[in-house]
């Protein structure tokens, strides 16, 4: 009872075993339990075309499971705040909120993380529910409702919020490291952005290298590419852009970096 009271005080629904979530939804506990035991029956998978021409696999829950996941999102996950650096998938926030952190800071580094959702594991999701305060049985049941084949499915309404909460230690570490180099850090889902008011110095380059190195030791993050956007008033840049040839950082792993200069860069 004490644990249930603590969960209520946090603003989340109290669960001891997990299947009783069906009572809140007015559906059969057997149905909800079957979703955990046979999750593959409650998803549809399809591919969509990405902006770069590649293909992205979407695994979307069917109606009944989607209803349960939306309830989990509304009554549990949305009540838990991620790190302030996480600016995506938060009620009352939008993409411009993240952009405003970087206004007036012309030097911007962007990292795109590969396969962000599917590389988050069931054990990481389980730990999120345990940290919220759920007993192991309920945490495991909730995890089963939100994962497929031991991973976060890209397409489930609960996946973005869970990804933000799983990434809290990462956001905390990168924010601290960025601040030590007078750099601002935000993350919009799988897009990490670092900005500065001045061109990176040798010392700052060392800090940036540390940031890159820190990513390589986090198993589930795989940076695809780096881009550096720099404000410029060079009238000779065709279409407002110029490419620089110096383009490789050497760290624990090698990252190909393309530097692009944007003329009069600003957030609209």
Helices and strands as residue ranges (DSSP letters): H 2-9, H 21-25, H 29-37, G 39-42, E 43-49, E 55-61, H 63-75, G 77-79, H 95-100, E 107-113, H 122-132, H 136-146, E 147-148, E 151-152, H 159-166, H 168-180, E 184-188, E 191-196, H 202-216, E 223-232, G 238-240, E 241-243, E 248-250, E 254-263
